[in-house]
């Protein structure tokens, strides 16, 4: 994910990140694409497809769809 920004005579690429906050963990996990995030959520967090869809569409998923509360932020957009 990224975008091009025109800064006068130069063009620079800016990254867009996805920060995943899990319950009360102070340190978010950062992802560069939704596909990477989805793989992580399935393999590591073991979320269902329904829970992943809820998180990516609304930015939050919580019990009963998941064991913990997950929040998704796009801090640099």
C-alpha positions as CSV (number, residue, x, y, z in Angstrom):
1,X,0.0,0.0,0.0
2,X,1.3,3.4,-0.7
3,X,0.8,6.6,-2.5
4,X,2.8,9.2,-4.3
5,X,3.0,12.7,-2.9
6,X,4.2,15.7,-5.0
7,X,6.5,17.9,-3.0
8,X,7.5,20.7,-5.3
9,X,10.0,19.3,-7.8
10,X,10.2,15.9,-6.2
11,X,7.9,12.9,-6.0
12,X,8.0,10.9,-2.8
13,X,6.2,7.7,-1.9
14,X,4.3,7.5,1.4
15,X,3.4,4.2,3.1
16,X,0.0,3.5,4.5
17,X,0.0,1.2,7.5
18,X,-2.6,-0.7,9.4
19,X,-2.2,-0.9,13.2
20,X,-3.9,-3.8,14.9
21,X,-4.5,-3.2,18.6
22,X,-5.4,-6.3,20.7
23,X,-7.3,-5.9,23.9
24,X,-5.1,-3.8,26.3
25,X,-1.8,-4.4,24.6
26,X,0.0,-1.1,24.4
27,X,2.1,-2.0,21.3
28,X,0.1,-2.4,18.1
29,X,1.1,-4.9,15.4
30,X,1.7,-3.1,12.2
31,X,0.8,-4.4,8.7
32,X,1.5,-3.1,5.2
33,X,-1.6,-4.6,3.5
34,X,-5.0,-6.1,4.3
35,X,-3.9,-9.4,2.8
36,X,-1.0,-9.6,5.3
37,X,-3.3,-8.7,8.2
38,X,-5.8,-11.4,7.2
39,X,-3.2,-14.1,7.1
40,X,-1.9,-13.0,10.5
41,X,-5.5,-13.0,12.0
42,X,-6.2,-16.5,10.6
43,X,-2.9,-18.2,11.5
44,X,-1.8,-16.5,14.7
45,X,-5.0,-15.1,16.3
46,X,-7.2,-17.9,14.9
47,X,-10.1,-15.6,14.1
48,X,-13.0,-16.8,12.0
49,X,-13.7,-15.4,8.5
50,X,-16.7,-13.7,10.0
51,X,-14.6,-12.0,12.7
52,X,-12.0,-10.9,10.2
53,X,-14.7,-9.4,7.9
54,X,-16.2,-7.5,10.9
55,X,-12.8,-6.1,11.8
56,X,-11.8,-5.0,8.3
57,X,-15.2,-3.5,7.6
58,X,-15.9,-1.7,10.9
59,X,-12.5,-1.4,12.5
60,X,-13.5,-3.4,15.7
61,X,-14.4,-6.9,16.5
62,X,-15.2,-8.2,20.0
63,X,-16.8,-11.2,21.8
64,X,-18.7,-13.2,20.9
65,X,-17.1,-13.1,17.4
66,X,-13.6,-13.2,18.9
67,X,-12.0,-14.1,22.2
68,X,-10.5,-10.6,22.7
69,X,-11.3,-7.1,21.5
70,X,-9.4,-6.1,18.3
71,X,-9.2,-2.6,16.9
72,X,-7.8,-1.6,13.5
73,X,-6.4,1.9,12.8
74,X,-4.9,3.5,9.7
75,X,-2.7,6.1,11.5
76,X,-0.9,7.7,8.5
77,X,-3.7,8.1,6.0
